[in-house]
Amino acid sequence: MTFRIPLTGLIAVHSEQDVGKTTFCLECGCDPQNIILIDADIKGKGTVQQMLADGIPIGHYEDWTKATKDLKELAVYEYGLKLIDSIKPGQYEAIIWDTWSSYSKTMKAEISAHPKKYRDNWSAMGTIKGAEENTAANDLEAKIIADLLDKTKMLLLTTHLKPYYINNRRIEGKFVPDCKQSLVTKSRLRLWLRRNPSGRPVPIGLVLKRIDKKIIMDGRVRTVNVLPQRLVPNSDESSLWDVIERYYNEPWGDRALTGEDALNEYELSILDGTLTTDQKLAMRMALIEAETEAAETQAILTGRVPAQPERHEDEIKADISRWLGEGKTNDEIRALVTDATLPMILVMRKST
């Protein structure tokens, strides 16, 4: 065992493109000869070739993209099962599946193709059956993750991010991990990697699910939180694992977040699932657009334009003035004050 910190189990890693998910996983502290990298993201091949050229061997490299390129969903699902079965328990200290999302999505197809294999009875109503299939796919993924964990000490599964939608409308600037709930609930540690604002290639990490340590205090078991919510590498740290090791040796505990450890508004929205001010405005604009489309459709179908409640011009101008004072753009004001016209906004902007 070559891990520098005693961290085992499922580690989920999320980020946008080219932030460092693969690098983070390979730096997990395990001898690379004891690692299997299942590469479903293409870029890993170049990384492994560079490692081999520099004399750094890896236990096994599985070119998932090449092996499954001509396979349909169900065949990809079966290929994944055979690959997992081929791994002997203890053969590798770390299994890296980068990215996991492509295989995860085949599990819904497996459920749909063989429903009787997973439930005795399904609802006849389409929407309810769809929800049942999603639940079954989550359960199936949890079982497959459990099988992988039985074969290794550390399982690292990565995913990209996907857009966030409300009422079928994409909220600009809002993203969520591209994964099922089973990955969220079964992980021991979950990280969202972000580009380092300092410009360094070592990313910072937002801790979506923290690890803890059990200690004995006055003869009783007590729990100590290891990590803060924001991991920022020091100047002498070349990997986020160095940061994790630092906190494992000196746990964060229950201290308040201050300085560079504190979260900004966007990062806080990631951790607690809320929307930032800009994202709320984007959502409002999306909802206005949806309402406008619905009204236009109604007008076309009925031949009548829906009646709109009218406000006094002074009320409209008062609202415009308030948002002008807060530095909002013309488009933002039109989204916030739906009965304001662009000429009215332009005139008031010129007079202020």
C-alpha angles and dihedrals in degrees: 000000000000103000112129092209125038095244116140137157132055118344117187118201123192132181145131120268122303099008098117113270095141093045091049091052095048090051092057092122098258124122103261089229086067095051131093114200115200101196115203093153100067093222092082091072092066091047092052092046090053091049092051092047089054092050097258108133122203125209095236137340116206115196096210094173093056094042094052103033095109097036128102122227098273092046090050089052091052092046089055092052091051091049092051091047090052091061111089119218108267093010090119130025091210133029116198118193107187109208110006096182097082092058094039091059093058091066094074088054090051091052093048093048096048107027096156089057091065107029135022093214134025128191116261090219111091099220093048092045090052090054090048090052091051090052091048091049090053091050091048092050091050090054092049091049088051089053090052092048090053088061101049146026096232126031116189116191120181132196137180123231127262132202120272118236134197117188089351090303120121114234107220113234095015120110137168132196113277096236145101125259091255091069090050095050100039098048122103093201128019123190133185108203119211133182112269109254088215090067094246115139091233105094127223118238131224109207109224093172119022131210125229140196128228116225136175114244119178089342094308132106112250132178124232120195109231106194137044118226093257123049114202119177118230119233091264094049117092099182139037086238087066087057092048090049091050092054093042089059092041107026120212092228116182099323119141119254114257138165116352090353090065119096124240121225094269094048091047089053088055094053100043098032096239129130127253120233091262092047091051089052090049089050090050091051091049092051091048089052091050092049091049092051091049091050092049091050090050091050091051094048097044101028089232130107112228113248114251123207110246126222128200113266091239090060091051092048091049090056092047091050092052094052092043087056090055092053098250120164123242092257092049091051091050088053093048097040102039096183094052118106124219094241090053091052092047093051092049092046090053092050095051 
